[in-house]
Amino acid sequence: MNDIAEFEAQRKQYAERLGKDKDILKLSRELLHRLDAHRYSYLWTAAGVPIIQTPADIIAHQEVVWKTRPSLIIETGVARGGSLINSAMALEVNGGQGKVIGIDIDIRKHNREVIENHDLSRRIETIEGSSIDIAVFRQVAEQLSSEDRVMVVLDSNHTYKHVKEELKLWAKLVTKGCYLVVADTMLFYATKPVQGSETWVPGNDPLTALNEYVETNDKFQPDHEINGKLIFSGSFNGYMKAVK
């Protein structure tokens, strides 16, 4: 076995082992709780635009886009636009192919202007509307061709009910070999209520909805390597690979 293959095998082994370490998960969750007081996930930018994620989330997303080379990334939840820019950057590095569609029920004027005036805006389309509105879904689905490789990121309303409805619509668009990503799954492991646009507690969280969804079909399998690396992030166990 050459050095590269050996290194990759060890990296995969360590990542998967890390994801199973319950003691580290507890420490991670407690530290993330404490960091919330300092708005830790609000401290980062993507090409100058605020991205409300942890560094591990940002890098994992880039890794997946590089590896799977989607032609379309659909993201629910726009916020200040950094995640859309991060996706557009990753597509640009991949050879300048593909685009990102961002969906949000409220895209504020100043955030829209930042996105539209960015150097990577040519790769981004925004749609203002609910991510569980069938009309919005159809507007996106009608753009797809049989050649598209589609990745979906669900990062809007993090309640169980909303994510469950999103999964019914958007998960079906993910193409074989690409990823379904459900953000803020770490809320499932919270040891105390988390304040946001509302109060999230385990059970009313994205991962509960995702776990129920994947039990009903065999299209997706968890990527244990990526999920293991995300033990200190917002999206631990939120990465699912489409195998069909």
C-alpha positions as CSV (number, residue, x, y, z in Angstrom):
1,M,0.0,0.0,0.0
2,N,1.4,3.4,-1.0
3,D,1.7,6.3,1.4
4,I,-1.4,8.2,0.0
5,A,-3.7,5.1,0.2
6,E,-2.5,4.4,3.7
7,F,-3.0,8.0,4.8
8,E,-6.6,8.0,3.4
9,A,-7.4,4.7,5.1
10,Q,-6.2,5.9,8.4
11,R,-8.1,9.2,8.1
12,K,-11.3,7.4,7.4
13,Q,-10.7,5.1,10.3
14,Y,-10.0,7.9,12.8
15,A,-13.0,10.0,11.6
16,E,-15.4,7.1,12.0
17,R,-14.0,6.2,15.4
18,L,-14.3,9.9,16.5
19,G,-18.0,9.9,15.5
20,K,-18.6,7.0,17.9
21,D,-16.9,8.6,20.9
22,K,-19.7,9.5,23.3
23,D,-17.4,11.2,25.8
24,I,-16.1,13.6,23.1
25,L,-19.6,14.2,21.9
26,K,-20.7,15.3,25.4
27,L,-17.7,17.6,25.7
28,S,-18.3,19.0,22.2
29,R,-22.0,19.7,23.0
30,E,-21.1,21.4,26.2
31,L,-18.5,23.6,24.6
32,L,-20.8,24.5,21.8
33,H,-23.4,25.5,24.4
34,R,-20.9,27.8,26.1
35,L,-19.7,29.2,22.8
36,D,-23.3,30.1,21.9
37,A,-23.0,32.9,24.4
38,H,-20.3,34.4,22.2
39,R,-22.2,33.8,19.0
40,Y,-19.5,31.4,17.8
41,S,-21.3,30.3,14.6
42,Y,-21.8,34.0,13.6
43,L,-18.1,34.8,13.6
44,W,-17.1,33.5,10.2
45,T,-17.3,34.7,6.6
46,A,-17.2,33.1,3.1
47,A,-15.5,35.4,0.6
48,G,-16.4,38.4,2.8
49,V,-20.0,37.4,3.4
50,P,-21.2,36.3,6.9
51,I,-21.9,32.5,7.1
52,I,-23.7,31.3,10.2
53,Q,-21.9,28.0,10.6
54,T,-19.0,26.5,12.4
55,P,-15.6,26.1,10.6
56,A,-16.1,22.3,10.4
57,D,-19.4,22.8,8.7
58,I,-17.9,25.1,6.1
59,I,-15.0,22.9,5.3
60,A,-17.0,19.7,5.2
61,H,-19.4,21.3,2.6
62,Q,-16.4,22.3,0.5
63,E,-15.0,18.8,0.6
64,V,-18.3,17.2,-0.4
65,V,-18.8,19.6,-3.4
66,W,-15.2,18.9,-4.5
67,K,-15.6,15.2,-4.3
68,T,-19.1,14.8,-5.8
69,R,-19.1,17.8,-8.3
70,P,-22.8,18.6,-8.3
71,S,-24.1,20.8,-11.1
72,L,-26.8,22.2,-8.9
73,I,-26.9,22.9,-5.1
74,I,-30.3,23.6,-3.6
75,E,-30.2,25.4,-0.3
76,T,-33.2,26.2,1.9
77,G,-32.4,29.1,4.2
78,V,-30.4,32.1,2.9
79,A,-29.9,34.3,6.0
80,R,-27.0,36.7,5.2
81,G,-26.0,34.7,2.1
82,G,-22.6,33.3,3.2
83,S,-23.6,29.7,2.6
84,L,-24.7,30.4,-0.9
85,I,-21.3,32.2,-1.5
86,N,-19.5,29.2,0.1
87,S,-21.3,26.8,-2.4
88,A,-20.6,29.1,-5.3
89,M,-16.9,29.3,-4.4
90,A,-16.7,25.5,-4.2
91,L,-18.3,25.2,-7.6
92,E,-15.9,27.8,-9.0
93,V,-12.9,25.8,-7.8
94,N,-14.5,22.7,-9.4
95,G,-13.9,24.2,-12.8
96,G,-16.6,26.9,-13.0
97,Q,-19.6,24.7,-13.6
98,G,-22.9,24.6,-11.9
99,K,-25.1,27.0,-9.8
100,V,-26.7,27.4,-6.4
101,I,-30.4,28.0,-5.8
102,G,-31.2,29.6,-2.4
103,I,-34.7,29.6,-1.0
104,D,-35.9,31.6,2.0
105,I,-39.3,32.9,3.1
106,D,-37.7,36.3,3.8
107,I,-34.7,37.5,1.9
108,R,-34.0,41.0,3.3
109,K,-33.2,43.8,0.9
110,H,-29.7,44.4,2.2
111,N,-28.8,40.7,2.2
112,R,-30.1,40.3,-1.4
113,E,-28.0,43.3,-2.4
114,V,-24.8,41.7,-0.9
115,I,-25.5,38.5,-2.8
116,E,-26.4,40.1,-6.1
117,N,-23.3,42.4,-6.0
118,H,-20.9,39.7,-5.2
119,D,-18.3,38.5,-7.7
120,L,-19.9,35.0,-7.5
121,S,-23.5,36.2,-8.0
122,R,-23.5,34.7,-11.6
123,R,-23.6,31.3,-9.9
124,I,-26.5,32.1,-7.6
125,E,-30.3,32.3,-8.0
126,T,-32.5,33.2,-5.0
127,I,-36.2,32.4,-4.6
128,E,-38.3,34.1,-1.9
129,G,-40.9,31.7,-0.6
130,S,-41.4,28.9,1.8
131,S,-39.3,25.8,1.4
132,I,-42.4,23.7,2.0
133,D,-44.5,25.4,-0.6
134,I,-45.2,23.0,-3.5
135,A,-45.2,26.0,-5.9
136,V,-41.6,26.8,-4.9
137,F,-40.6,23.2,-5.2
138,R,-42.0,23.0,-8.7
139,Q,-40.3,26.2,-9.7
140,V,-37.0,24.6,-8.9
141,A,-37.8,21.1,-10.1
142,E,-38.8,22.4,-13.5
143,Q,-35.2,23.7,-14.0
144,L,-33.7,20.3,-13.7
145,S,-32.4,18.2,-16.6
146,S,-31.7,14.5,-16.7
147,E,-28.0,15.3,-16.7
148,D,-28.0,17.3,-13.5
149,R,-26.2,16.2,-10.4
150,V,-28.1,17.6,-7.5
151,M,-27.1,18.2,-3.9
152,V,-29.6,19.5,-1.3
153,V,-28.9,21.4,1.9
154,L,-31.8,22.0,4.4
155,D,-31.0,24.9,6.6
156,S,-34.1,27.0,7.2
157,N,-36.6,26.4,10.0
158,H,-35.1,23.8,12.3
159,T,-38.2,22.4,13.9
160,Y,-39.1,18.8,13.5
161,K,-42.3,19.5,11.7
162,H,-40.8,21.9,9.1
163,V,-37.8,19.7,8.3
164,K,-40.0,16.6,8.0
165,E,-42.1,18.5,5.3
166,E,-38.9,19.7,3.6
167,L,-37.6,16.2,3.3
168,K,-40.8,15.0,1.7
169,L,-40.1,17.4,-1.2
170,W,-36.4,18.1,-1.6
171,A,-34.9,14.7,-0.8
172,K,-36.4,13.2,-3.9
173,L,-34.3,15.6,-6.1
174,V,-30.9,14.4,-4.8
175,T,-29.2,12.4,-7.5
176,K,-27.2,9.2,-7.0
177,G,-23.8,9.8,-5.6
178,C,-24.7,13.3,-4.3
179,Y,-25.6,14.4,-0.8
180,L,-28.6,15.4,1.3
181,V,-27.4,17.6,4.1
182,V,-29.6,18.5,7.1
183,A,-28.1,21.4,9.1
184,D,-28.3,22.0,12.9
185,T,-28.7,18.3,13.7
186,M,-26.6,18.9,16.8
187,L,-29.8,20.2,18.4
188,F,-30.8,16.5,18.8
189,Y,-27.9,16.1,21.3
190,A,-28.5,19.4,23.2
191,T,-28.2,19.1,26.9
192,K,-30.3,22.2,27.5
193,P,-32.8,24.2,25.4
194,V,-31.2,26.2,22.7
195,Q,-32.6,29.7,22.0
196,G,-33.0,30.8,18.4
197,S,-35.9,32.0,16.4
198,E,-37.7,29.7,18.9
199,T,-36.6,27.3,21.6
200,W,-35.3,24.0,20.3
201,V,-35.2,20.9,22.4
202,P,-34.3,17.3,21.6
203,G,-37.3,15.8,19.7
204,N,-38.2,19.1,18.1
205,D,-35.1,19.1,15.9
206,P,-33.8,18.3,12.4
207,L,-32.1,15.0,13.2
208,T,-35.3,13.5,14.6
209,A,-37.0,14.3,11.3
210,L,-34.1,13.0,9.3
211,N,-33.8,9.7,11.2
212,E,-37.5,9.1,10.7
213,Y,-37.3,9.9,7.0
214,V,-34.4,7.6,6.2
215,E,-36.1,4.7,7.9
216,T,-38.9,4.9,5.3
217,N,-36.7,4.5,2.2
218,D,-33.4,3.0,1.1
219,K,-32.2,5.9,-1.0
220,F,-29.8,7.3,1.5
221,Q,-27.0,6.0,3.7
222,P,-25.1,8.1,6.3
223,D,-21.5,9.0,5.5
224,H,-19.8,8.0,8.7
225,E,-16.5,9.5,7.8
226,I,-17.9,13.0,7.2
227,N,-20.3,12.8,10.1
228,G,-17.5,11.7,12.4
229,K,-15.4,14.7,11.5
230,L,-18.4,16.9,12.3
231,I,-18.6,15.9,16.0
232,F,-17.7,19.6,16.8
233,S,-20.1,21.3,14.5
234,G,-23.8,22.1,13.9
235,S,-24.4,19.3,11.5
236,F,-23.2,16.1,13.2
237,N,-24.8,13.1,11.6
238,G,-26.5,15.3,9.1
239,Y,-24.7,14.1,5.9
240,M,-26.5,11.4,3.9
241,K,-25.3,10.1,0.6
242,A,-27.8,9.0,-2.1
243,V,-27.0,5.5,-3.2
244,K,-30.0,5.3,-5.6
